[in-house]
Amino acid sequence: MARRTDGTDAPRTSITEPGDLEPWAPGPGDVLSGDRIEGKHIAVLDLAGERVPDLELEESVVEVLRAGDADLRGLRARDAVVEELDAPVLRASSSTWRTVRLSGGRVGSAELYDSAMDGVEFVGMKLGFVNLRGATLTDVVFRDCVVDELDLADAKLLRVAFPGTRIRAVEGTNTRIEHVDLRDADLDRTERLEGLRGATIGTDQLYTLAPLLATQAGYRVG
């Protein structure tokens, strides 16, 4: 995508839904730790409460993924689409996501620390607390989402945007960001933005955020 007039590059995503897939309806115990799911179209993938670290999901479409309290550490997802993700607690630390779209659903707490995301889209999701400590995000879009809190301590962000997304709080120290765009985000109810220092905001947002930014900088507004 083209660079915007101020020099902020937009995320480069090119996600297409995989085709020519084999329908599969996995039952209890059909998915085990370290398994590779490839070339499948799955109506419901129910992994809630399961221990399936190092699972691989490639070139597949999952209509509904139920992953509450599942052990998905080390998950590797590539060229995949998840149409609805239901996970009160998503445990997927040290996971890898490449050319993936997650659209719809609700995640209460997402443990995604030390993960790597490249060419990932979150669309229309409700996200509570998202732990991205030590994660690397490259070409990532949060579109039309609601995000209560992002923890970006020690994370690296390159070409990340939040169009139509309402953000309440972003925290983090030692966050390294480049080409992070907040101009199309809904920041009217934002309480903290410490974790996105250096991001690009719009002129209209500056007036809205002025009291917040002054407080973060240590100024008293009288």
C-alpha positions, 0 to 999 in steps of 0.5 A, spaced: 500 500 500 502 507 498 505 511 503 501 516 506 503 524 505 506 524 512 511 519 510 507 513 514 507 507 510 500 503 511 501 495 513 502 491 507 497 485 507 494 481 502 490 475 505 486 471 500 481 465 503 484 459 501 480 455 496 479 447 494 479 445 501 477 438 504 471 439 509 473 436 515 469 435 522 474 433 527 471 430 533 474 430 541 481 427 541 482 428 533 487 434 534 493 433 538 499 436 540 504 438 534 499 436 529 498 439 522 492 441 519 493 443 512 488 444 506 481 443 511 475 447 511 472 446 518 465 449 520 467 448 528 474 447 531 473 446 538 479 446 542 477 449 549 480 446 555 485 442 550 493 441 551 495 442 544 502 446 544 505 447 537 499 446 533 500 448 525 494 451 521 496 452 514 492 454 508 485 452 511 478 456 513 475 455 520 468 458 521 468 457 528 474 456 533 473 455 540 479 456 544 478 458 551 483 455 556 486 451 550 494 450 551 496 453 544 503 455 546 507 455 539 501 455 535 504 456 527 498 459 523 499 461 516 495 462 510 489 461 514 482 465 515 478 464 522 471 467 521 469 467 529 474 466 535 471 464 541 476 464 547 475 467 554 482 466 555 487 465 549 493 462 551 498 462 545 504 465 547 510 464 542 506 463 537 507 465 529 502 468 525 503 469 517 498 471 512 492 470 517 485 474 518 481 473 524 474 476 523 469 476 529 468 473 536 470 475 542 477 474 546 477 476 554 484 475 555 489 474 550 496 471 552 500 473 545 507 475 548 513 473 545 509 472 538 511 474 531 505 476 527 506 478 519 501 480 515 495 479 520 488 482 520 484 482 526 477 484 523 470 486 527 473 483 534 472 485 541 479 484 545 479 485 552 486 485 555 491 483 550 498 481 552 503 482 546 510 483 551 516 482 547 512 480 540 514 482 533 508 485 529 509 487 522 504 489 517 498 488 522 491 491 522 486 492 527 480 494 523 473 495 526 475 492 533 474 494 540 480 493 544 480 495 552 488 494 553 494 493 549 500 491 553 506 492 548 512 492 553 518 490 549 514 489 543 516 491 536 511 494 531 512 496 524 507 498 519 501 497 524 494 501 523 488 501 527 482 503 522 475 504 525 478 501 532 476 503 539 482 503 543 481 504 551 489 503 553 495 502 551 501 501 556 508 498 555 515 500 556 521 499 551 516 499 545 519 500 538 515 503 533 515 505 526 510 507 521 504 506 526 498 509 524 492 511 529 489 517 525 483 512 523 482 510 530 477 512 535 481 515 541 475 519 544 475 514 550 482 513 550 485 513 558 492 511 556 497 511 550 504 510 553 505 504 549 504 508 542 509 514 543 511 516 536 505 513 533 502 518 527 495 521 530 491 526 526 490 534 527 483 533 530 485 527 535 490 532 537 485 536 540 481 530 543 487 527 546 491 534 549 489 533 556 491 526 556 498 527 553 499 533 557 498 528 563 502 523 560 508 528 560 507 530 567 504 537 565 498 540 570 492 543 566 489 549 570 
